[in-house]
Amino acid sequence: MTRASIERLLWAVALAGSAAAWAGTRGAAPPHRRAHPSPLTPPPAVREIDPALLADARRRIEEGDPFRLARRPAAAPFVRQVAGLTPGPGMPGGVFVPPPPPRFRPPLALTGIVGPPWQALLEGVPNQQGALVVREGERYGDLRIRTVRPDHVVVQGPDTTWRLTLKPKWQ
């Protein structure tokens, strides 16, 4: 058998199966017909609720207060807490001051090291365009180059210290 004849045979089996399935669903069950109410018949009567029952239910709810087990108001006043916000000094409980924005951390990248004396090619230094050749002990704004070694560079910022390493050539 060739590939074309096998393909034709499989198509014939698929069509025969589809036809059998369609024929099986035609006689499976008769369609259900729902009886529609006549549009001329009046709707069922609405049941009237006794106003005295409603007043009694309202009284029980007001007296019971289902949300407090002690059945009395809370001792502490309600103060809305918003995630990430804290009350400001000397401000009433309802006024909040947002926290200070996080400090900017530059995206530093080490692209090369040459030496001795060891010097590094550093990218992402603030207020500097492109790569910058840096040496141990130099300062660039808030950043200080602490050490330059053959395999890594340590850069210290005001609140962060980066230990940058070179990626192997294959990465």
Backbone hydrogen bonds, N-H to C=O, Kabsch-Sander energy under -0.5 kcal/mol:
donor,donor_aa,acceptor,acceptor_aa,energy
6,I,2,T,-2.0
7,E,3,R,-2.2
8,R,4,A,-2.2
9,L,5,S,-2.2
10,L,6,I,-2.4
11,W,7,E,-2.1
12,A,8,R,-2.2
13,V,9,L,-2.2
14,A,10,L,-2.2
15,L,11,W,-2.4
16,A,12,A,-2.3
17,G,13,V,-2.3
18,S,14,A,-2.2
19,A,15,L,-2.3
20,A,16,A,-2.2
21,A,17,G,-2.2
22,W,18,S,-2.3
23,A,19,A,-2.3
24,G,20,A,-2.0
25,T,21,A,-1.5
26,R,22,W,-1.1
27,G,23,A,-0.9
28,A,25,T,-0.7
34,R,32,H,-0.6
36,H,34,R,-0.6
41,T,38,S,-1.4
53,L,50,D,-0.6
54,L,50,D,-1.6
55,A,51,P,-2.2
56,D,52,A,-2.2
57,A,53,L,-2.3
58,R,54,L,-2.2
59,R,55,A,-2.3
60,R,56,D,-2.2
61,I,57,A,-2.0
62,E,58,R,-2.4
63,E,59,R,-2.4
64,G,60,R,-2.2
65,D,61,I,-2.0
68,R,65,D,-1.6
82,V,80,R,-0.5
85,L,82,V,-2.2
86,T,97,V,-1.3
88,G,95,V,-0.8
91,M,88,G,-1.6
95,V,92,P,-1.7
97,V,86,T,-2.1
108,L,106,P,-1.6
109,A,123,E,-2.3
111,T,109,A,-0.6
111,T,121,L,-2.8
112,G,121,L,-1.0
114,V,119,Q,-2.9
119,Q,114,V,-3.2
120,A,134,V,-2.4
121,L,112,G,-3.3
122,L,120,A,-0.7
122,L,132,L,-3.0
123,E,109,A,-3.1
128,Q,125,V,-1.5
132,L,122,L,-2.3
134,V,120,A,-2.8
134,V,132,L,-0.6
137,G,145,I,-3.4
138,E,135,R,-1.6
140,Y,143,L,-2.8
143,L,140,Y,-1.9
144,R,156,Q,-2.5
145,I,138,E,-2.8
146,R,144,R,-0.9
146,R,154,V,-2.2
147,T,154,V,-1.3
149,R,152,H,-2.9
153,V,164,L,-2.5
154,V,147,T,-2.3
155,V,153,V,-0.5
155,V,162,W,-2.5
156,Q,144,R,-3.1
157,G,160,T,-3.8
162,W,155,V,-3.3
164,L,153,V,-2.9
164,L,162,W,-0.6
166,L,151,D,-1.0
171,Q,168,P,-1.8
